[in-house]
Amino acid sequence: MKTFSATYRDFVRFDVKPNEDAFLISKKLPIFAVADGVTQSHYKNGRYALPYGAKLAAKIFCKSTVKYLEKSYSHILENVRIKNIIKESFDLANQKIRELNVKHGLVDKRMDYLQHDWFDTVGVTAVLVKNTLHYGFVGDCGLAIFNKNNKKIFQTKDMVAPAIKRFEKMYSGHAKFSFDKRTFIVRHDFRNNPDKTGYGSFTGEEHVRCYYAFGAKKLQKGDMVVLYSDGMVNLLKDGEFIKILRLRDKTKLTNFVMQKAKENSKKYGDDRTFALAVV
């Protein structure tokens, strides 16, 4: 198995916002994770609010899930409750993110869902067992599989976009909403809503469990598995980009990614992160 990974900072915003994506590939086992920390709002003076919380949450997700799956791999090899083991790794990551929020005083009574909001992240984790890839995800991080001819044969579904569409359908005047009003409604009413009509994010809240998604796919020799943050979605539609990914040439990759961001920063310029494996 050959692996490759990279991350690129937001090409659009040049304030103090760091790259809030994270990734981790196990050095011992075929286990992978990618996470996308959710950007905090800005203070009224324009300064980016609490700039490192989202990044910390993303790192916690990756480290917690990968380490837990490493520890549990002997059970996974026996094909014992693999889905449950991934679920337990998600529960652990969510608990650690809860502890992060408590440590920073972000408890319910301070919530305004704007300048004071949960440090949170979405993420995807996968583990390869023999010729089967088992995965779990929450939010708009995802996983795609390309065959040896670079044809996409599978991709997870974004669970955030449908929630936003439901928001827009429910609020016919949403186009006139201020940024703060829109953000408040989405975070307060849709994020981790237990009725499952919203979307999930690892905030430390228990109802994120309503949005855990799992699956398994058998792989063939030459298949390429790509775990990604949402900033990669449009790039993954580009055949030339897929060819470069398979080459695992970092210089060619960086040149291509940066050129696309220059051409259309809105479409290609967000934080972009992936971790891949070719079997």
C-alpha positions in Angstrom: 0.0 0.0 0.0 1.3 3.4 -0.9 0.2 6.6 0.9 0.3 10.3 0.2 -1.0 13.4 1.9 -1.0 17.2 1.7 -2.7 20.2 3.1 -3.0 23.8 1.8 -4.0 26.9 3.6 -7.0 29.1 2.7 -6.1 31.0 -0.4 -8.9 33.6 0.1 -8.6 35.0 3.6 -5.4 36.5 4.8 -6.2 37.4 8.4 -5.0 35.4 11.4 -7.1 32.4 10.5 -4.8 29.4 10.4 -5.3 26.3 8.2 -8.0 24.6 10.3 -7.8 21.2 8.6 -5.9 18.3 10.0 -4.9 14.8 8.9 -3.2 11.8 10.3 -2.0 8.5 8.7 -1.0 5.8 11.1 2.7 4.8 10.9 1.9 1.3 11.9 -1.4 0.3 10.3 -3.7 1.2 7.3 -5.7 3.7 9.3 -6.4 7.3 8.2 -8.2 10.4 9.3 -9.0 13.9 7.9 -10.8 16.7 9.8 -12.0 20.2 9.0 -12.2 22.5 12.0 -15.2 24.8 11.8 -14.2 28.5 11.4 -15.3 30.8 14.3 -17.0 34.1 13.6 -15.2 37.4 13.8 -15.5 39.9 16.6 -17.3 43.1 15.8 -14.0 44.9 15.3 -13.2 42.4 12.5 -10.6 40.3 14.4 -10.9 36.6 14.0 -12.5 35.1 17.1 -10.6 32.5 19.1 -8.5 31.5 16.1 -7.0 28.2 17.2 -9.9 26.3 18.7 -11.1 24.8 15.4 -7.6 23.6 14.5 -7.3 22.0 17.9 -10.6 20.2 17.5 -9.6 18.9 14.1 -6.3 17.6 15.5 -8.1 16.0 18.4 -10.4 14.2 16.0 -7.6 12.8 13.9 -5.4 11.7 16.8 -8.2 10.2 18.9 -9.8 8.2 16.1 -6.5 6.9 14.6 -5.0 6.0 18.0 -8.2 4.2 19.1 -8.4 2.2 15.9 -4.7 1.3 16.3 -5.4 0.0 19.8 -8.4 -1.9 18.6 -6.9 -3.3 15.4 -6.5 -6.9 16.7 -10.3 -7.0 17.2 -10.8 -5.4 13.8 -8.8 -8.2 12.2 -11.1 -10.7 13.6 -13.9 -8.8 11.9 -15.5 -8.1 15.2 -17.9 -5.1 15.4 -15.8 -2.9 13.1 -18.6 -0.3 12.8 -19.0 -0.2 16.6 -15.2 0.3 17.0 -15.3 3.3 14.6 -18.3 4.6 16.5 -16.5 4.3 19.8 -13.5 6.2 18.3 -16.0 9.0 17.3 -17.4 9.0 20.8 -13.9 9.4 22.3 -13.0 12.2 19.9 -16.3 14.0 20.7 -15.6 13.7 24.5 -12.1 15.1 24.1 -13.5 18.0 22.1 -16.1 18.5 24.9 -13.2 18.7 27.4 -11.4 21.2 25.1 -14.5 23.5 25.2 -14.9 23.2 28.9 -11.2 24.0 29.4 -11.7 27.2 27.4 -14.9 28.2 29.3 -17.2 27.6 26.3 -20.1 26.2 28.2 -23.8 26.6 27.4 -24.4 29.7 29.4 -21.9 31.7 27.4 -23.1 30.5 24.0 -24.2 33.2 21.6 -23.3 30.9 18.6 -21.4 33.7 17.0 -18.4 35.2 18.9 -18.8 32.5 21.5 -19.5 29.2 19.9 -18.3 25.6 20.4 -14.8 24.7 19.0 -15.9 22.0 16.6 -14.9 19.9 13.6 -16.2 17.6 11.0 -14.2 14.6 10.0 -13.7 11.2 8.3 -11.9 8.1 9.4 -11.1 4.9 7.5 -9.4 1.6 8.2 -8.4 -1.1 5.7 -8.9 -4.7 6.7 -7.6 -7.1 4.1 -9.4 -6.0 0.9 -12.2 -4.1 2.6 -12.2 -0.4 3.5 -14.3 0.4 6.6 -15.1 4.1 7.2 -17.1 6.6 9.2 -17.7 10.3 8.7 -19.7 13.3 10.0 -20.3 16.6 8.0 -18.8 17.5 4.7 -15.5 15.7 5.0 -15.6 12.7 2.8 -14.1 9.7 1.1 -13.8 8.9 -2.6 -12.5 5.8 -4.4 -11.0 5.8 -7.9 -10.2 2.6 -9.8 -6.9 1.9 -11.5 -8.0 3.8 -14.5 -8.8 6.9 -12.3 -12.5 6.5 -12.8 -14.5 7.5 -9.6 -16.4 4.5 -8.4 -17.6 5.7 -5.1 -18.0 8.9 -3.0 -19.7 9.7 0.3 -22.5 12.2 0.4 -22.1 15.7 1.9 -24.5 15.9 4.8 -24.1 19.7 5.3 -25.3 20.9 1.9 -28.8 19.3 2.2 -29.2 20.9 5.7 -28.4 24.3 4.2 -31.0 23.7 1.5 -33.6 22.9 4.2 -32.7 26.1 6.0 -33.2 28.1 2.8 -36.5 26.4 2.1 -37.8 27.0 5.7 -36.7 30.7 5.6 -37.9 32.2 2.3 -36.4 35.6 3.2 -32.9 34.1 4.0 -31.2 36.1 1.2 -31.9 39.3 3.3 -30.6 37.9 6.6 -27.5 39.4 8.0 -24.5 37.1 8.3 -24.9 36.9 12.0 -28.6 36.0 11.8 -28.0 33.3 9.3 -25.0 31.9 11.2 -27.0 31.8 14.5 -29.9 29.9 13.0 -27.8 27.4 11.3 -25.6 26.7 14.3 -28.4 26.8 16.9 -31.2 25.1 15.0 -29.5 22.8 12.5 -26.2 21.7 13.9 -26.6 18.4 15.8 -30.3 18.7 15.7 -31.6 15.4 17.2 -34.4 15.2 14.7 -31.8 14.4 12.0 -32.9 17.2 9.7 -29.7 19.2 10.2 -26.1 18.2 10.1 -23.5 16.8 12.4 -20.3 18.3 13.9 -18.1 17.2 16.7 -18.8 19.9 19.3 -18.8 17.7 22.4 -22.6 17.6 22.3 -24.1 14.1 22.5 -26.5 14.6 19.6 -23.7 14.6 17.0 -24.2 10.8 17.3 -27.4 11.2 15.3 -25.2 12.0 12.3 -22.6 9.3 12.5 -22.4 7.7 9.0 -20.6 4.4 8.3 -19.9 2.1 5.4 -17.6 -0.5 3.9 -16.3 -1.0 0.4 -14.3 -3.9 -1.1 -11.2 -2.7 -3.0 -9.5 -4.0 -6.1 -5.8 -3.8 -6.8 -4.9 -0.4 -8.1 -7.8 1.4 -6.4 -7.0 4.8 -4.9 -8.8 5.9 -1.7 -8.9 9.6 -1.0 -10.1 11.1 2.4 -10.6 14.8 2.0 -11.8 18.0 3.5 -14.6 19.9 1.6 -12.0 22.3 0.1 -10.9 19.4 -2.1 -14.4 18.6 -3.6 -14.1 20.6 -6.8 -10.5 19.5 -7.4 -11.6 15.8 -7.2 -13.8 16.5 -10.2 -10.7 17.3 -12.3 -9.2 14.4 -14.2 -5.8 16.0 -14.4 -5.8 16.4 -10.6 -6.6 12.8 -10.1 -3.7 11.8 -12.4 -1.3 13.9 -10.3 -2.6 12.4 -7.1 -1.8 8.9 -8.3 1.7 10.1 -9.3 2.2 11.3 -5.7 4.4 14.1 -6.9 4.2 16.9 -4.3 5.8 19.6 -6.6 3.4 19.0 -9.5 0.5 18.8 -7.0 1.3 22.1 -5.3 1.7 23.9 -8.7 -1.6 22.5 -9.9 -3.5 23.3 -6.7 -2.1 26.9 -6.5 -2.8 27.6 -10.2 -6.4 26.5 -9.8 -6.8 28.7 -6.7 -5.5 31.7 -8.7 -8.0 31.0 -11.5 -10.9 30.8 -9.1 -10.2 31.4 -5.5 -13.9 31.0 -4.4 -14.1 27.5 -6.0 -10.7 26.2 -5.3 -9.2 28.4 -2.6 -10.5 27.1 0.8 -8.4 25.0 3.2 -7.7 21.8 1.2 -6.5 18.6 2.8 -6.3 15.0 1.7 -4.8 11.6 2.8 -4.8 8.8 0.2 -3.8 5.2 -0.1 -3.3 3.2 -3.3 -3.8 -0.6 -2.8 
